[in-house]
């Protein structure tokens, strides 16, 4: 307010001069008289008429008072500084390197924001009742004593000067004359700067939806991170306190604690944290992005906050190079602390001068996941939810675990609004919902319908499937607790090979494993993967394995020999590129930490390198008579009406796989529904006949035994359909 009083005295002195210059004008500002033209020609270049007049007694008195106020302000500033009291005008000038001239420009604009009488005074000084805002010319005339000084200070209105670079003021064209010269443009103080000088701390309204200000509450001791990483972060915090400028790139998946770590470092450094949604800003045009960027960095300065740029991955594509370089340039010039967060490994190769420290955040180990689950479940009403099983099955981050627990709570509340208890199936479903759903666009999701009681296999094969479930259950214990993580660099996932004739239960077994483990099952559609274009197959596979790694999913490659076939001797470029695809698959399978199931009808066609990398191979044999009988008995739903079915004869006489038997049962059910609403032996025989024809099998005489009459009737009807006696 004292500075505004000084500006007020300054304006009053110039108004007295202007009044003296306009004393001979009857209608000042509305027309130009002959005398005024002569005066304009006679006055010095670049200065208004009133600036060239000698000071009258009243003006001299005001200038004396002005000098007294300036001296008083200087003494009060000196006395205030040791007390620690923040003077926002001084802070603004310090943060943005404002000169005394810049500060006076801010004050002249601020005066009109606080008292509308200044609009009339500015119009009077500019000799035009329509010019209610101070123009660049008026600023220079008020604050500069000579034309040389005006030329010097004119540069303070360049785009690279602090006032405009930091968006403290804006230059506005005269609406009546849009293409006005610089001197005629109005100077408008930014609304956020007005509010800041008046003591308001709300962030710029233009940043609403893009930025959030956080008062840090986290501490480094509260973070669950590897000890060596915590030690490194502690040393970085000391650098941030020294104020030498610190740019950090936090790399890691969602929920690993990147933002919590930034909060802890800001708390040590005594800073707030301005969190920016970079993914939402990335699609903005470059001009809008540049404006948002200046507003964000200005806001961080005003709030004494570090910037946390979330979603940096959105700026990494080549088409975003322009806006990415804008951000990196701002970071390079920053003297404070800034965090850039993303999931992709990245180094600023396109801006090598940028000093940036990359910190990689690993996914939490089993023990940490168990702690996160127990913390998330604490206070929730749940029944038989096993945090150890959840920590083992799902390699979730802390954030994903928190979200999964909240999702399960909401699902339980929908089922029973009054204090519903969360069950283990609900928690498993919530965990699957937290997995990355992008995989659904690359593969077909299969919802498991079967359990171990539905599949018919020899006992040793069933035991193998159960052992696989146990291996998944205790995988984290072996790698994280027993130290096998340190003994294996690759191959930490689980690769399975299901080999056997079509229809023997390979897909059903994959569904059973997914259902028992509570994991998503995705069947890879080879038609969308294999491409005739060089390199496209590898790209498609890379996308699948990358998404599957964050989806905690089981990948099921049916007819795997089409992709995982034997490598051949290189005779031409086609052989070379085909072998590259196989080599790439070998590499990705070893790197993948999840479960991969390969199903093939022809095991001998599989490349030996794949077989070596397989953890378990399960042979699905052709079912014998006893197994076929079990399949025939289990294939019928309980609600299906049946009468007189000789299942023992069917199992003994027809050597079919479970898939064939399922097809026959379904065909017989349709026939029975049409013929009396009940499935009888004649319908099953007809379904078997159709399945034999589809398989290309030769139907021998006596094949259908005591039910030959049904087969003969069917054969006769087929012959009648083939030739109805009509003349050719």
Secondary structure, 3 states (H helix, E strand, C coil): CHHHHHHHHHHHHHHHHHHHHCCCCCCCCCCCCHHHHHHHHHCCCCCCHHHHCCCCHHHHHHHHHHHHHHHHHHHHHHHHHCCCCCCHHHHHHHHCCCCHHHHHHHHHHHHHHHCCHHHHHHHHHCCCCCCCCCEHHHHHHHHCCCHHHHHHHHHHHCCCCHHHHCCCEEEECECCECCCCHHHCEEEECHHHHHHHCCCCCCCHHHCCCEEEECCCCCHHHCCCCHHHHHHHHHHHHHHHHCCCEEEEEECCCCCCHHHHHHHHHHHHCCEEEEEEHHHHHCCCHHHHHHHHHHHHHHHHHHCEEEEEECHHHHCCHHHHHHHHHHHHHHHHCCCEEEEEECCCCCCHHHCCCCCEEEECCCCCHHHHHHHHHHHHCCCCEECCCHHHHHHHCCCCHHHHHHHHHHHHHHHHHHCCCCCCEEHHHHHHHHHHHCCHHHHHCCEEECCCCCHHHCCCCHHHHHHHHHHHHHHHCHHHHHHHCCHHHCCCCCCCEEEEEEECCCCCHHHHHHHHHHHHCCEEEECCHHHHCCCCCCHHHHHHHHHHHHHHHHCEEEEECCHHHCCECCCCCCCHHHHHHHHHHHHHHHHHHHCCCEEEEEECCHHHECHHHHHHCCEEEEECCCCHHHHHHHHHHCCCCCCCECCCCHHHHHHHCCCCHHHHHHHHHHHHHHHHHCCCCECHHHHHHHHHHHHHHHCCCCCCCCCHHHHHHHHHHHHHHHHHHCCCCCC
